[in-house]
Amino acid sequence: MRKGLSLDGVVGKLLYLAGPSAAGPALAVIAPGSVLFAPAALVVAGPFFSPVMIVAYICAHTAGGEHQQNSATTWVNTGHNLGSATGSALAGVLIQSTGTPTAILSIGIAAAVLLATSAVLTRG
């Protein structure tokens, strides 16, 4: 039997609420003429980022078991930092080459593909 991390409790509810709540306003940035709207949308999405990171740390701590908790949470931090740096670099290149709306839409599509792939892989 496959052992997995259960997200049935409060942690799961927090993730299912905070994830879409952060993504929704951030997607509004691709709207035409969003120069003034973009900062406002990101300010609305910002408070939902912390709960997502809290869930990531709790999941890593739990999944790490008795002897690997520090390593697991360190990998969450490392993954976040690498993802942020890579995402920022990629966003800069895409914005310069295709424009802001196309770049944000492309990154959103890539994120959706990654989420779908991870969902399929974790169910298998």
Sequence and secondary structure as in RCSB ss.txt:
>XXXX:A:sequence
MRKGLSLDGVVGKLLYLAGPSAAGPALAVIAPGSVLFAPAALVVAGPFFSPVMIVAYICAHTAGGEHQQNSATTW
VNTGHNLGSATGSALAGVLIQSTGTPTAILSIGIAAAVLLATSAVLTRG
>XXXX:A:secstr
        SHHHHHHHHHHHHHHHHHHGGGSTT TTHHHHHHHHHGGGHHHHHHHHHHHHHHHTTTTSHHHHHHH
HHHHHHHHHHHHHHHHHHHHHHH HHHHHHHHHHHHHHHHHHHHHHHH 
